[in-house]
Amino acid sequence: MSGESSFDLSIIAHDRIVFEGKATSIVAPGAYGYLGVMARHRPMIASLGRGTLTVLDESGHAGRWALNQGVMEVVANTVTILAEDIQSVSG
């Protein structure tokens, strides 16, 4: 996929960078329900709750993490997630 259908994504925990790269979509557990983000999404800031964060990268691989609260910012085709507690989910 080209850069036009992807966006820059950073997932950051208090002690490490969990993911940094290009993604084509994410589904995140918002405080009041799941949120989907794709390339060129409108700017937003959202509180995140407990649930599974799913990231589809440019190669089509889906990464999954168990998230327990955080904040997501979407601006200028860049998504930044600051996670309170996040662990990789196998499968």
Secondary structure, 3 states (H helix, E strand, C coil): CCHHHCEEEEEEECCEEEEEEEEEEEEEEECCEEEEEECCCCCEEEEEEEEEEEEEECCCCEEEEEEEEEEEEEECCEEEEEECCEEECCC
